Structures are given as structure tokens and as C-alpha cells.
Amino acid sequence: VLAFGAIYFIWGATYLAAYFGLDSIPPYLLSAFRFFSAGVILLAYSYRSSRRLPSRQSLKTNSIAGTLMLVGGSGSVLWAQQYIGTALAAILVSSLPVWFILLDKKQWRVYGRQPLVIAGILLGFIGIVLLFGFTARQASVTGNADRRILAIIVLLFGCMLWTIGSLYVKYRPVPEPITTGAGVQLVAAGLVSGCISIAFGETAKFSFSQVSSNAWIGLAYLTLLGSVIAYRS
């Protein structure tokens, strides 16, 4: 029950924490700090508890899954929040259950026999289309149509990548503690995010002295609560 509540309440507040973090930390550099730090904490805790290092299979499977879910999924949310509101980003991410149903091919027969599931898919897509249209009209008035629409597309694509990564690790289970797998995913995502940050030129313009106190608080929340606790849950 506590783990389920952590996902709802702690992850629900990560959008606000990301808003503060983006105040003075670029999105992919923020992701790199967040994921790598959280991953190291989880791996250290896991090793202290089990005295076991991640297996080669774990490194491969969880690195791929972590890159898809965290860099592609969470990273896209941070990037998109530069151009769309926190509330809209949270609403669009709530489309995740729809993508799980659409992309989990092995469960299509099960879902196809449940009318409520089909109705949920249709309602979900209608909601996404309506939000997309409303945002496009709103952006055309403010003059930021291209960036806002691109941000929505990137965010929805990120939801798809999160789903693909989740399904990838779901059907390739690794016999090890959950904390170890989560730690590997986070460290891999942190390293990939760091590479993207360098490629985008974020690190060249970044200075620790210019980071605001709100950004540090946002980063701390994202790392300790959003990743160490909620992601592990």
C-alpha cells in the first residue's frame, strides 16, 4: 500500500519539482544528476544488503530498459516542460495506460475480450486529441504554436518509449533484487542523459554558481523521493 501510494503522491509531485529544477538546470543535465545519483544510492544499498554485484544479464537488460524508460520517458517530460505547463504535462503522461494496452501485443487477446478496456482506449485517445487541439489553438494566440505542439509530440513519444522499456524488462525478468535492477537502470539513464546533455551543449553553458536554491530543492526531491523511493517502489 505504501509503495502504491508513493507512486501516486510522490511521482505526482515530481512535475512541480521538475518545474523548480528547470529554473536553472538544463533538462538533460538535470536528468543526468538525478538518475546517476539515485542509481548509485540504490546500488550501494543493494550491495550492502545482498553482497552481490549486478550480473551481465542484468547490466544488459536493465541498461536498455532504463534508457528507454528514463531517458526516453522521463527525459522527454523534462524537456517538454520547458514549453508546456506542468498540469498539461501531467495530464498527457496519464495516457500511459493506453499505450500499455496498445503496445503489449501478448495481451491483446485478453484485452480484446474486455469491453471496458476497449472503451478506455477510445476515451483516452479522444482526450489526447482534444488536449492537442486545445493547446494548438491556445499556442496560436500566444505565438508559441510550433514549440508547444512539438513538446506535446515529444512527450507522447516519450510515453511510448516508457511503455516499450517497461514491457522489455517485463518479458525479460532478471533473477535479482528489485533494488539492483532499478539501480542499474538509473545509472545507465544518468550516463546516457549526460552524453545527450554534452551533445546538446548544455554543459558548456552550465555553472553551479548560477543554480538557484529552488533548483537544488527540486533536484533533491527528484533524486531522493522521485527516483530512490518512488521508482524503486
N, C-alpha and C positions, 0 to 999 in steps of 0.2 A: 504493500500500500504506500509506504514512504517513497519507494523508488518510482512508482507511478505518479505520485504527487509531485516529485522532483521534476519529472519530465514536463508536467503541465505548468507548474508555477515558476520553476527556475528557468526553464527554457523560454517560457512566455515572456519573462523579463529581459532576456538576452537582447531583444530588439532595441530596448531602451538603452541597455548597456553599450550596445554597438554604436548607437547614436552618439553617446558621450565619447566613446573611444575614437570614433572617426573625427572628432573635433580637431585633433592634431596628429593623428597617426594614420597613414595611408592604409587602405583596406587590406591589401595582401601582406603588408608588413605587420599589420595588426593581427592577421590570421597566423602568420609565422610565429610571432611572440606567444600568442595564445596557445596554439596547438603544441608547439615544441615543448614549452614549459610544462603544460599539463601532461604530455606524454612521458616526460622524464619523471615527473612525480609518480605517475601510476606504475611505470616500470620499476622504479626504486621500491615502491610499496610492495609490488608483486614479488620481486626478487627476495625482499626481506621476509615475506610470508612463506614462499614456496622453495626458495633457494634454487630456482630453475630459470634458465635463460630461454628466450623465445626460440622455438625450433625453426629450421629453414623453411618448412611449410608455412609456419605462422608468419614469418617475415614476408614471404611472397604474397600469400593470400590477403593478409591484413594491410600490407602496404598498398596493394591495388584498391582494396575496399576503402581504406582511409583516404586515398587520393580522390576517388570518385565521390565519396560522401562528403568529406570535409572541405577539400579544395573546390570541387565542382559544386557541391551543395551549399555549405555554409559560406564559402568564399564568395559565391555569386550573390548571396544575400547582403554581405558587407559591401560589395561593390555597388549593388543596386541601390542600397540605402543612401548613396551619395546623391541620387537623383529622384527618388520617390520617398514618400513619407513612411515612417515606421509602422503605422497602422496598416497601410496598404501592403507593405512587405509581409507583415504577419498574416494578413488575410490570404494573400497569394500562396504562401507556404502551407496554408491549411489545405491546399489542393493535394497534398502528398498522398492521402488515402486513395484518391482517384488514380494516381499514377501507379500505385502498388497493384491495384486491381487490373489496370490495363497492361502492365508490363510483366506481371507474374504469370507467364504462359502456362506453367504447370498446374495452375489452379483455375484456369479458365472454365473447365467443365463444372467445377464446384460453384464458382461464382455465377455461371450461366443458369443454374437451377434455382437461383435466389432472386426473385423479382425486386426485392428491396435493394439489393446490391446494384442491379441494373438501373433502378430509379435514382439511386445515389450518384452513380456515374453521370447520368444525364443532368441532374440538378447541379452537380459540381462543375461540369463544363459550361452550363448556362451561366452560372455565377462568374466564372472566369471571363467569359465573353462579355458579359455586362460590365464587369470591372474594367476590362481592357478598353471597351468603348467609352466608358465614362471618363477614364483617365486620359484617353486620347483627346476628347473634346475639351477637358479641363486644361490640358497642356497646350492646345492650340490657342487658347485665350491668353495664357501666360507667356507663350513664346518658347516653351521648352519641350515641344512635342517630340522631337527626334530622340532626345536623351531619355525622356521618361518612357517612351514606348520601347526603346532599346533595353532600358533597365528591366521592364516587365518581361520582355522576351528572355533576357539573360537569366532572370530569377526563375522563370518557369522551366527553362532548360536545366538550371541547377537542381530543381526539384526532381527532374527526370534522372539526373546523374546520381543524386542521393538514393533514389529508388533502385537504380541499377547496381550501385555499390552495396546496398543492403541485401538485395537478392543474391548478389555474387557471393557474399560471405555466408548467407543463409544456407545455400546449397553446397558450400564447401566448408563444412564445420571443421575446426581445428581442436583436437583434444587438449585444452589447456585452460587455465583460469581466465575468466572474462576480463579481469583487470589487465592481464598480459596482452590479450588481443587488442583491447581498447588503447593501451599504451603504445603498441606498435603502430596502430592506425594514426594516432595523434602525432607521433614523432615523424612518421612518413609525410603526413599532411603538412606539418610545420616546415620540413625541409623543402618540399615542393613549393609551398607558398613563398618561402624565402627566395627560391630561384625565380619565381614569377615576379616577385617584388623587384628584384635586381634587374630583370629583363625590362620591366616597365619603367625603370628609372626612379622608383620610389625611394630607394635607399640613398640615392645621390642628393635628394632634396631634404632628407630627414635629419633632424637634430634632436637629441634627447633633451637639450636645454629648452626647446620650444614646446615640449609636451606639457599640456595643461594638467592640473590636478584632476579635473573631471575625466580626462582621457585615461589617466593612470587608474582611477577608480573603476572606470568601465572595463579596462583590460583585466584588472584583478578579478572582477566579477565574472567576466567571460572565461577566464582561466580556471579559477578555483571552483566556482559554482556551476558555470555553464558547461565546462569540459570535465574537470576531475570528478564532480559529483553527478551531474545530470547525464552526461554522456556515458559514464561508467554504469549508470543505472539502466 
